[in-house]
């Protein structure tokens, strides 16, 4: 079992975690929030090109 992992955003150490990049992990809650933000930004970007 891997120990010493914490969420890069909120600091949660309980998990479950998603590996993001190199030694960076997000808990599933923060990952869902980040994906929602990215979806919103994509919608803004798509709306600006029409």
C-alpha positions in Angstrom: 0.0 0.0 0.0 1.3 3.5 -0.9 1.3 5.9 2.0 2.0 9.6 2.3 -0.3 10.7 -0.5 -2.4 13.8 0.0 -4.7 15.7 -2.3 -2.9 18.6 -3.9 -5.9 20.9 -3.6 -7.6 20.2 -0.2 -4.9 18.2 1.6 -7.1 15.1 2.2 -5.1 12.1 3.1 -8.0 9.5 3.2 -8.5 9.1 -0.6 -9.4 7.6 -2.9 -7.0 9.5 -5.1 -6.6 10.1 -8.8 -3.0 10.5 -10.1 -2.8 13.7 -12.0 0.8 14.4 -12.9 4.1 13.1 -11.6 3.8 13.2 -7.8 0.5 15.1 -7.9 -2.7 13.6 -6.8 -6.3 14.8 -6.4 -9.0 13.3 -4.2 -12.1 12.2 -6.3 -14.1 15.2 -4.9 -11.5 17.8 -6.0 -11.1 16.0 -9.4 -14.9 16.3 -10.0 -14.8 20.0 -9.1 -11.8 20.6 -11.4 -13.5 18.8 -14.3 -16.6 20.9 -13.8 -14.6 24.1 -13.9 -12.8 22.9 -17.1 -16.2 22.0 -18.7 -17.4 25.5 -17.8 -14.3 27.1 -19.3 -14.7 25.0 -22.5 -18.3 26.2 -22.8 -17.2 29.8 -22.4 -14.5 29.3 -25.0 -16.9 27.6 -27.5 -19.5 30.3 -26.9 -16.9 33.0 -27.7 -16.0 31.5 -31.1 -19.6 31.5 -32.5 
